[in-house]
Amino acid sequence: MENCCGLLTSKQEPVPLKSVEVELEVRDHVATVVSTLNYENKEDKPLEAVFVFPMPGDAAVCHFSATIGQTQIVAEVKEKQKAREEYDDALSSGQQAFLLEESDQSPDIFSLSVGSLPPGESASIRLEYVTELAVQADEGLRFVLPAVLNPRYHPQGSEGVQVTSVPASLVPYSLSFSARVSSPRPVSKVESNCPMDPLKYLNTEQSQATVKLAAGHKFDKDVELLIYYKDAHQPTAVVEAGQTSAKPGTLMGDPLVMLSLYPEFPQAVMSSLASCGEFVFLLDRSGSMGVPMNNNEGSQTRIGSARDTLLLLLKSIPMGCYFNIYSFGSSYEHIFPKSVEYSEKTMEEALKKVEGMEDDLGGTEILEALKHIYSQACIPNQPRQLFVFTDGEVGNTKEVINLVKKNSASHRCFSFGIGEGASSALINGLAKEGGGHAQFITGIDRMQPKVMQSLRFALQPAVVDISVKWDLPKGVSVSVLSPPITTLFQGQRSLIYAQLTGQSPKAAEGSVTVKYSLAGHPSQNKLHFNLKPAEDSGLTVHRLAARTLIRSLEMVEDEEVVEGGEPDEGVKKKKVVELSVQSGVSSAFTAFIAVNKGSGETIQGPLVRRNVPTPMPMMAMCGGGASGGRMMGRPIPRMVSCSMPMRRTVMEASPSAQMVNVGGMKSCSMPKRRTVMEASPSAQMVNVGVMEAQSCKSMESCGRRNCSMSKKSKGMVSCSMPMRRTVMEASPSAQMVNVGEAQSCKSMESCGRRKNCSMSKKSKGMKTLLTAMRRTVSSCVRRPTSKGVVQRESLNCSLDIEPQQPPRDPLLQLVSLQKASGCWELDPALAAAVGKTSEEVENTKPASENKEVWATILALIWLHGFKMDAQKEWELLAMKAVSWLRAPNAPCVAECVEAGNTLLGCKVQKDALGI
């Protein structure tokens, strides 16, 4: 992509969208968002501007209007095809028209068309939606204003939405953002991933506050707010009056109630985690998982963070469970043919396979992997828990969610959206239909604590026999609009929307009781509420309830909505359209349409289309798919070029130095950090595969652990990672070889990444070469050893280089040494992990205690003494260790704790360790 400047697209076309203004109002846990998009046509011909953009997957879009000069046109909700025809008719007759529609494939993608904008004309588009805010692990409420719309991978033969993207730094329109927060409880703080002005309180109770984005922000990444209330998670009920113009007895005409329930489970039950279950981990290994977690220097890649998370998970699940690990891209793989019992042997075998997992499986086709998992019979008395890790770049969202829903009775699904642009519709839909919990990992978030919280949820006893009982005054009846509650988790909100019919006396009260059984213990939570409608609530609750009903209808099969008689495939659509038009809330089958019929003047001249780009995160367009797939409806070429600015890569060589063509491999089209290669006059680089040597003085090197490759292509698909600095110094006689002919070599250029670039299965020799590169870590610098060479058996050659890997995270290093039973062994690796020598650890061991007990207590003391900030990550595996110690293994615990504190310089009490 060209380095365009100003308000231009990649093709040097002017972008008519100039700015975006967003006003957010948060009332307790419900957000109302008003976005104003300002357009201006500076060309000499009329334009049609098309903007495809992301939205929260559970948002209820409830207002759409356009202002041209002094004229405001409010859009109507109509059946989608009728709205499209009306829009096209308006444009063909020279009128101005505006169309807003939801994607057929996913409810978190919208398309806005601004038609027949005359030369010199300006237009402001106002878009309003309401949404519920999700509860986070730290009890904050999360609001996200999506900016990034990742390309969605579509399996071969499917259709998708056309998206125009530019690098985030080149987004040609600005953003202003302000938020007002109010709650019955004080607002303790508001945090954001973007620079914000200080929080301003509006009253002495600090229950109302405002905050806004700092000036000059480019809308180049998602804007995330985390809102924290004091004494959060209190059950609440909001009663909202019906619309006065609507007919009584209808959804919009009757009062509605929204209940927010936060069940509190008995502590005795919560402290006992389940010791059984089948844990199935499904990991996205598509090319986009090679993107860094954030833009910070040295940031870990998504796949790297996922590997570390799987390490924690495999160390934390209890003995007696079963597990398996699947991964998917254009195809899927599994470690074991079927789930196996968790033991030291199976855990170690799995960890070795996990260590080798890369972002090298092409596209993002999750559906077939899920079908295979569901085809496996469940293990008796081992409840299945499915953990899905993905960056959410999936096009067939509804099809995937429907599959999970069909199998919801056999498992619980916990989903994790990794990185900006992950589809909220997919991640939330998987968890909702699978009876689990959804988490999003963005910015500088660490994946591990969020995943471990979900593992704790999965290990909690399942809540069964859930029922909801209403107690209302005489003459008032209730119709529940929400789907039945199927899961409850400690500290997590459950929402119920219900329609109230009939007349109630003034100051009347009602109550609702949620009953359930937890680990054989009957429990209940009761909430009393006033039936008097709240003031100034508008129609927020009605719109959210309508959105809930619409989404529920959209997810069911047509046969399920037919009440008797033969199935009619149009019944579901008809019901959704009626509800959408009645409530004014968008759906998959409707669209907002507005036509300016007031001026009476037709717009002259040919209409020119302009696509407004959305921000594209680093590497969103690279390494994404297998040959034959589709990305947002477009065929994926075998040579996928990343449209990112290239940084300079330099190779210094003498006149006789040579470089090669690697089986048709072209230069990597990724942003690269400076890469230097110094070679002596006789250094050579060679033909790898079938190629001819070429003379050069500079080249673009690959910089990637896994350049994703088309399985059918001998050429290289563009590299999907930024390159880190890689230096190679070669001796005067160093040579590189034709690996296809397996000759010897003494020096080679590494790929600059930890693992091999994935190659076509038909490519000769390259896979062997790339395997030799598998331990080149992010910022590693290769230099000659003083003793000569390092042997690499995989290449059958000697390398004049020695890898210097950055030290592993101390916590993960210690965790990696734990046995499946929960204990640690006393060895040099354990000593190094706690920062001591083997002699120090051996000499301070109480004489009466065995080595494993001493090592396990040392590990626990180190965790409590130095890693309390990461306790959520290790608390479950520490519980395993404590359980192991409580068995008849540790007669002298107190003596070991005292000696361990002395050795490590800590003051951790025995009771704090839980032993």
Backbone hydrogen bonds, N-H to C=O, Kabsch-Sander energy under -0.5 kcal/mol:
donor,donor_aa,acceptor,acceptor_aa,energy
4,C,2,E,-2.4
8,L,6,G,-1.8
9,T,13,E,-3.2
12,Q,9,T,-1.9
15,V,7,L,-2.2
18,K,16,P,-0.6
18,K,38,N,-3.0
19,S,38,N,-1.1
20,V,174,S,-2.3
21,E,36,T,-2.8
22,V,176,S,-2.8
23,E,34,V,-2.7
24,L,178,S,-2.7
25,E,32,T,-2.7
26,V,180,R,-3.1
27,R,25,E,-0.6
27,R,30,V,-2.9
28,D,26,V,-0.6
28,D,182,S,-3.0
29,H,27,R,-0.6
30,V,27,R,-2.2
31,A,131,T,-3.2
32,T,25,E,-2.9
33,V,129,Y,-3.2
34,V,23,E,-2.6
35,S,33,V,-0.5
35,S,127,L,-3.4
36,T,21,E,-3.2
37,L,125,I,-2.9
38,N,19,S,-2.5
38,N,36,T,-0.6
39,Y,37,L,-0.6
39,Y,123,A,-3.4
40,E,16,P,-2.4
41,N,121,E,-2.6
42,K,40,E,-0.8
47,L,117,L,-2.0
48,E,608,V,-2.8
49,A,114,V,-2.5
50,V,48,E,-0.5
50,V,610,R,-2.8
51,F,112,L,-2.7
52,V,612,V,-0.6
53,F,51,F,-0.5
53,F,110,F,-2.5
55,M,108,D,-2.1
59,A,56,P,-1.8
60,A,130,V,-2.9
61,V,59,A,-0.7
62,C,60,A,-0.5
62,C,128,E,-2.3
63,H,128,E,-1.4
65,S,126,R,-2.1
66,A,73,I,-2.6
67,T,124,S,-2.5
68,I,71,T,-2.7
69,G,67,T,-0.5
71,T,68,I,-2.2
73,I,66,A,-3.4
74,V,72,Q,-0.5
75,A,64,F,-2.9
76,E,593,I,-2.3
78,K,76,E,-0.6
78,K,591,A,-2.6
80,K,589,F,-2.7
83,A,79,E,-2.6
84,R,80,K,-2.5
85,E,81,Q,-2.3
86,E,82,K,-2.4
87,Y,83,A,-2.2
88,D,84,R,-2.7
89,D,85,E,-2.7
90,A,86,E,-2.0
91,L,87,Y,-2.2
92,S,88,D,-2.5
93,S,89,D,-1.4
94,G,91,L,-1.6
95,Q,90,A,-3.0
96,Q,596,N,-0.7
97,A,115,G,-1.0
98,F,594,A,-2.8
99,L,113,S,-2.3
100,L,592,F,-2.4
101,E,111,S,-2.2
102,E,587,S,-0.5
102,E,590,T,-0.6
103,S,106,S,-0.5
103,S,109,I,-2.9
109,I,106,S,-1.3
110,F,53,F,-2.6
111,S,101,E,-2.7
112,L,51,F,-2.8
113,S,99,L,-3.0
113,S,111,S,-0.5
114,V,49,A,-3.0
114,V,112,L,-0.5
115,G,97,A,-3.1
115,G,113,S,-0.6
117,L,47,L,-2.8
120,G,41,N,-2.4
121,E,118,P,-2.1
123,A,39,Y,-2.1
124,S,67,T,-2.2
125,I,37,L,-2.9
126,R,65,S,-2.9
126,R,124,S,-0.5
127,L,35,S,-3.2
127,L,125,I,-0.5
128,E,63,H,-2.4
129,Y,33,V,-2.3
130,V,60,A,-1.7
131,T,31,A,-2.4
133,L,29,H,-3.0
134,A,142,R,-1.0
136,Q,140,G,-3.2
139,E,136,Q,-1.8
141,L,227,I,-2.7
142,R,134,A,-2.5
143,F,141,L,-0.5
143,F,225,L,-2.7
145,L,223,V,-3.1
149,L,615,P,-1.2
150,N,148,V,-0.6
153,Y,151,P,-0.5
153,Y,393,E,-2.1
154,H,630,R,-5.5
158,S,155,P,-2.1
165,S,163,V,-0.5
166,V,614,T,-2.0
168,A,616,M,-1.4
170,L,167,P,-2.5
171,V,168,A,-1.3
174,S,18,K,-1.4
175,L,217,H,-1.4
176,S,20,V,-2.3
178,S,22,V,-2.0
179,A,211,V,-3.3
180,R,24,L,-2.6
181,V,209,A,-3.1
182,S,26,V,-2.5
183,S,207,S,-1.7
187,V,206,Q,-3.4
188,S,186,P,-0.7
188,S,228,Y,-2.1
189,K,228,Y,-1.3
191,E,226,L,-2.6
193,N,224,E,-1.2
197,D,212,K,-3.0
200,K,210,T,-2.7
202,L,208,Q,-2.7
203,N,208,Q,-0.7
206,Q,203,N,-1.3
209,A,181,V,-2.4
210,T,200,K,-2.6
211,V,179,A,-2.3
213,L,177,F,-3.0
214,A,195,P,-2.6
217,H,214,A,-0.8
219,F,173,Y,-0.9
220,D,218,K,-3.0
223,V,145,L,-2.2
224,E,222,D,-0.6
225,L,143,F,-3.0
226,L,191,E,-2.7
227,I,141,L,-2.6
227,I,225,L,-0.5
228,Y,189,K,-2.5
230,K,186,P,-2.5
232,A,229,Y,-0.7
236,T,260,S,-1.7
238,V,258,M,-2.1
240,E,256,L,-3.1
243,Q,252,M,-3.6
246,A,243,Q,-1.4
250,T,247,K,-1.6
254,D,250,T,-1.9
256,L,240,E,-2.1
257,V,498,A,-2.6
258,M,238,V,-2.5
259,L,257,V,-0.5
259,L,496,I,-2.9
260,S,236,T,-2.8
261,L,259,L,-0.6
261,L,494,S,-2.9
265,F,263,P,-0.6
269,V,266,P,-0.5
270,M,266,P,-2.1
271,S,267,Q,-2.0
272,S,269,V,-1.0
273,L,271,S,-0.8
274,A,459,L,-3.3
278,E,383,P,-2.5
279,F,277,G,-0.6
279,F,322,Y,-3.0
280,V,278,E,-0.6
280,V,385,Q,-2.8
281,F,279,F,-0.6
281,F,324,N,-2.4
282,L,280,V,-0.5
282,L,387,F,-3.4
283,L,281,F,-0.6
283,L,326,Y,-2.7
284,D,389,F,-2.1
285,R,328,F,-3.1
287,G,362,G,-2.3
287,G,623,G,-0.6
289,M,286,S,-1.9
290,G,287,G,-1.7
291,V,288,S,-1.4
293,M,300,Q,-3.2
299,S,296,N,-1.9
302,R,291,V,-2.3
303,I,289,M,-2.3
305,S,301,T,-2.5
306,A,302,R,-2.2
307,R,303,I,-2.0
308,D,304,G,-2.0
309,T,305,S,-2.1
310,L,306,A,-2.3
311,L,307,R,-1.8
312,L,308,D,-1.8
313,L,309,T,-2.5
314,L,310,L,-2.8
315,K,311,L,-1.4
316,S,312,L,-1.1
316,S,313,L,-0.6
317,I,313,L,-1.7
320,G,342,Y,-0.7
321,C,318,P,-1.4
322,Y,277,G,-2.7
323,F,340,V,-2.3
324,N,279,F,-1.8
326,Y,281,F,-3.4
327,S,333,E,-2.3
328,F,283,L,-2.1
329,G,331,S,-3.1
330,S,361,L,-4.2
331,S,361,L,-0.5
333,E,327,S,-2.7
335,I,325,I,-2.1
340,V,323,F,-2.4
342,Y,321,C,-3.2
347,M,343,S,-2.6
348,E,344,E,-2.3
349,E,345,K,-2.2
350,A,346,T,-2.2
351,L,347,M,-2.6
352,K,348,E,-2.0
353,K,349,E,-1.5
354,V,350,A,-2.7
355,E,351,L,-2.3
356,G,352,K,-0.8
356,G,353,K,-0.7
357,M,354,V,-2.0
360,D,358,E,-1.7
361,L,285,R,-2.6
363,G,361,L,-0.5
365,E,329,G,-2.7
366,I,364,T,-0.9
369,A,365,E,-0.5
370,L,366,I,-2.2
371,K,367,L,-2.3
372,H,368,E,-2.1
373,I,369,A,-2.2
374,Y,370,L,-2.7
375,S,371,K,-1.2
376,Q,372,H,-0.7
376,Q,373,I,-1.3
382,Q,379,I,-1.9
384,R,410,S,-0.6
385,Q,278,E,-3.2
386,L,412,R,-3.4
387,F,280,V,-2.9
387,F,385,Q,-0.5
388,V,386,L,-0.5
388,V,414,F,-2.9
389,F,282,L,-2.9
389,F,387,F,-0.5
390,T,388,V,-0.5
390,T,416,F,-2.2
394,V,392,G,-1.8
395,G,153,Y,-2.4
397,T,395,G,-1.1
398,K,105,Q,-1.4
400,V,396,N,-2.0
401,I,397,T,-2.5
402,N,398,K,-2.3
403,L,399,E,-1.6
404,V,400,V,-1.8
405,K,401,I,-2.5
406,K,402,N,-2.3
407,N,403,L,-1.1
408,S,405,K,-1.6
410,S,407,N,-1.6
411,H,408,S,-0.8
412,R,384,R,-1.6
413,C,434,G,-1.5
414,F,386,L,-3.5
414,F,412,R,-0.5
415,S,437,H,-1.5
416,F,388,V,-2.0
417,G,439,Q,-2.8
418,I,390,T,-2.3
418,I,416,F,-0.6
419,G,417,G,-0.6
419,G,441,I,-3.4
422,A,419,G,-1.3
423,S,392,G,-0.6
427,I,423,S,-2.4
428,N,424,S,-2.2
429,G,425,A,-1.5
430,L,426,L,-2.6
431,A,427,I,-1.6
432,K,428,N,-2.7
433,E,429,G,-2.6
434,G,430,L,-1.6
435,G,432,K,-0.9
436,G,431,A,-2.6
439,Q,415,S,-1.9
441,I,417,G,-3.3
442,T,440,F,-0.6
445,D,442,T,-2.5
450,K,446,R,-0.7
451,V,447,M,-2.2
452,M,448,Q,-2.6
453,Q,449,P,-1.6
454,S,450,K,-1.7
455,L,451,V,-2.1
456,R,452,M,-2.1
457,F,453,Q,-2.0
458,A,454,S,-2.6
459,L,455,L,-1.9
460,Q,456,R,-1.0
460,Q,457,F,-0.7
464,V,462,A,-0.5
464,V,517,S,-2.5
467,S,515,K,-2.6
469,K,513,T,-2.8
471,D,511,S,-2.8
476,V,473,P,-1.8
477,S,501,T,-2.7
479,S,499,Q,-2.3
481,L,497,Y,-2.8
482,S,497,Y,-1.4
491,G,263,P,-1.2
492,Q,489,F,-2.0
494,S,261,L,-2.3
496,I,259,L,-2.0
498,A,257,V,-2.0
499,Q,479,S,-3.0
500,L,255,P,-2.7
501,T,477,S,-2.5
508,A,505,P,-1.4
510,G,529,F,-2.8
511,S,471,D,-2.1
512,V,527,L,-2.1
513,T,469,K,-2.9
514,V,525,N,-3.0
515,K,467,S,-2.6
515,K,513,T,-0.6
516,Y,523,S,-2.4
517,S,464,V,-2.9
518,L,521,H,-2.4
519,A,462,A,-0.7
521,H,518,L,-2.1
523,S,516,Y,-3.1
525,N,514,V,-2.2
527,L,512,V,-2.5
529,F,510,G,-2.8
531,L,508,A,-2.5
534,A,239,V,-3.6
537,S,534,A,-0.6
540,T,537,S,-1.6
543,R,539,L,-2.4
544,L,540,T,-2.4
545,A,541,V,-2.6
546,A,542,H,-2.5
547,R,543,R,-2.5
548,T,544,L,-2.2
549,L,545,A,-2.3
550,I,546,A,-2.9
551,R,547,R,-2.7
552,S,548,T,-2.0
553,L,549,L,-2.4
554,E,550,I,-2.6
555,M,551,R,-1.4
556,V,552,S,-0.7
556,V,553,L,-0.9
560,E,557,E,-1.1
561,V,557,E,-0.6
561,V,558,D,-1.1
562,V,559,E,-0.7
563,E,561,V,-0.6
564,G,562,V,-1.1
571,V,568,D,-2.3
574,K,570,G,-2.4
575,K,571,V,-2.4
576,V,572,K,-2.5
577,V,573,K,-2.9
578,E,574,K,-2.4
579,L,575,K,-2.2
580,S,576,V,-2.8
581,V,577,V,-2.8
582,Q,578,E,-2.3
583,S,579,L,-2.2
584,G,580,S,-1.8
585,V,580,S,-1.0
586,S,61,V,-2.0
590,T,587,S,-0.8
591,A,78,K,-2.4
592,F,100,L,-2.8
593,I,76,E,-2.5
594,A,98,F,-2.4
596,N,96,Q,-2.7
597,K,595,V,-1.1
603,I,94,G,-2.1
604,Q,602,T,-0.5
608,V,46,P,-2.1
610,R,48,E,-3.2
612,V,50,V,-3.2
612,V,610,R,-0.5
614,T,164,T,-2.4
616,M,166,V,-2.3
620,A,617,P,-2.4
622,C,619,M,-1.3
628,G,636,I,-0.6
629,G,626,A,-1.9
630,R,154,H,-3.4
631,M,634,R,-2.7
632,M,152,R,-2.2
632,M,630,R,-0.6
634,R,631,M,-1.6
636,I,629,G,-1.6
640,V,638,R,-1.0
641,S,639,M,-0.6
642,C,640,V,-0.5
644,M,642,C,-1.6
650,V,675,T,-1.5
652,E,677,M,-1.8
653,A,651,M,-0.6
657,A,654,S,-2.0
659,M,694,Q,-2.6
661,N,692,E,-0.7
662,V,660,V,-0.6
663,G,661,N,-1.4
665,M,662,V,-1.8
673,R,723,M,-0.7
676,V,726,T,-1.3
678,E,728,M,-2.2
679,A,652,E,-1.0
679,A,677,M,-0.5
683,A,680,S,-2.0
684,Q,734,A,-0.8
685,M,658,Q,-0.9
688,V,661,N,-0.5
689,G,687,N,-0.7
691,M,689,G,-0.7
694,Q,659,M,-3.0
696,C,657,A,-0.6
701,S,699,M,-0.6
708,S,706,N,-0.7
713,S,710,S,-1.3
718,S,640,V,-1.3
723,M,671,P,-1.0
728,M,676,V,-1.0
730,A,678,E,-1.5
730,A,728,M,-0.5
734,A,731,S,-2.1
736,M,684,Q,-0.7
739,V,737,V,-1.1
741,E,738,N,-1.4
742,A,739,V,-1.2
743,Q,738,N,-0.9
746,K,735,Q,-1.5
747,S,735,Q,-1.4
750,S,748,M,-0.6
763,S,760,S,-1.6
766,M,764,K,-0.8
769,L,765,G,-1.7
770,L,766,M,-2.9
771,T,767,K,-2.1
772,A,768,T,-1.3
773,M,770,L,-1.4
774,R,771,T,-1.6
776,T,753,R,-0.6
776,T,754,R,-0.6
776,T,773,M,-2.0
777,V,775,R,-0.9
780,C,777,V,-2.4
782,R,727,V,-1.1
783,R,802,E,-0.8
785,T,788,G,-0.9
788,G,785,T,-0.6
789,V,787,K,-0.5
790,V,799,L,-2.8
792,R,797,C,-1.6
795,L,792,R,-1.0
796,N,792,R,-0.9
797,C,792,R,-1.4
798,S,745,C,-1.2
799,L,790,V,-2.5
800,D,746,K,-1.7
801,I,799,L,-0.5
802,E,783,R,-1.2
805,Q,803,P,-0.6
813,Q,809,D,-2.5
814,L,810,P,-2.3
815,V,811,L,-2.7
816,S,812,L,-2.5
817,L,813,Q,-0.6
817,L,814,L,-1.1
818,Q,815,V,-1.6
819,K,823,C,-3.1
822,G,819,K,-1.6
824,W,852,E,-0.6
827,D,825,E,-1.0
831,A,827,D,-2.1
832,A,828,P,-2.6
833,A,829,A,-2.1
834,V,830,L,-1.6
835,G,832,A,-1.3
836,K,831,A,-3.0
841,V,837,T,-2.0
842,E,838,S,-2.7
843,N,839,E,-2.9
844,T,840,E,-1.1
845,K,842,E,-0.9
849,E,846,P,-1.6
854,W,850,N,-2.0
855,A,851,K,-2.8
856,T,852,E,-2.5
857,I,853,V,-2.4
858,L,854,W,-2.3
859,A,855,A,-2.3
860,L,856,T,-2.2
861,I,857,I,-2.6
862,W,858,L,-2.5
863,L,859,A,-2.3
864,H,860,L,-2.5
865,G,861,I,-2.6
866,F,862,W,-2.4
867,K,862,W,-0.5
867,K,863,L,-1.8
870,A,867,K,-1.3
871,Q,868,M,-1.5
873,E,870,A,-1.6
874,W,870,A,-1.0
875,E,871,Q,-2.0
878,A,874,W,-2.1
879,M,875,E,-1.7
880,K,876,L,-1.5
881,A,877,L,-1.7
882,V,878,A,-2.5
883,S,879,M,-2.4
884,W,880,K,-2.1
885,L,881,A,-2.2
886,R,882,V,-2.2
887,A,883,S,-0.9
889,N,885,L,-0.7
889,N,887,A,-4.2
890,A,885,L,-0.7
890,A,887,A,-0.9
893,V,890,A,-0.6
896,C,892,C,-1.9
897,V,893,V,-2.6
898,E,894,A,-2.2
899,A,895,E,-2.3
900,G,896,C,-2.8
901,N,897,V,-2.4
902,T,898,E,-1.9
903,L,899,A,-2.3
904,L,900,G,-2.5
905,G,901,N,-1.4
906,C,901,N,-1.8
913,L,909,Q,-1.1
914,G,910,K,-0.6
914,G,911,D,-0.9
915,I,910,K,-1.4
